[in-house]
């Protein structure tokens, strides 16, 4: 019975899951930002390339 109570009171797994969710959220934001910058940069390079021709 003591082991069951100890297992239910243990919150280290919940903390690890929270950190995992935070890391996933940050990764999504970084990927979105990089994709947006990449699209704008591609457009800029296309404009420069067209101007040089």
N, C-alpha and C positions, 0 to 999 in steps of 0.2 A: 504494500500500500504506500509506503514511503517513497519507493521508486516512482510510482505513478504520479504522486503529487510533485515530486522533484522534476519529473519530465514535463508536466503541465506548466510548472512555474518557470521553466527555462525559456528565456526570451532571446537567446543568442541567434537562433535560426530566423526569428522575425527581424532582428536587426540586420542580418545578412541579406535577407530578401529586400528590406527597405533600401539598403545601399545598392543592391543590384538594380532596383527600379530607378533610383536616382541616376545611376550610371547610364542606364538605357535612355532615360529622358535627355540627359546631356548629349549622348551620342546622336540622338535624333535631331536635336537642335544644331549640332555641329555639321551633320550631313546636309541638312537643309540650307545652312548658310554657305557651305562650300559649293553646293549645287547652284545656288543663286549667283554667287560670284563667278563661277565657271561659265554660266550662261552669258552673263554680261561681258566677261572677258573674251569669250568666243565672238560675240558680236563686234566688239571693239577691234579684234584682230581681223575680222572679215572686212570691216570698214577701211582699215589701214591697208590691207591687201588690195582692195578695189582701188583705192586712191593711188597706190604705187604703180598700178598697171597702166 
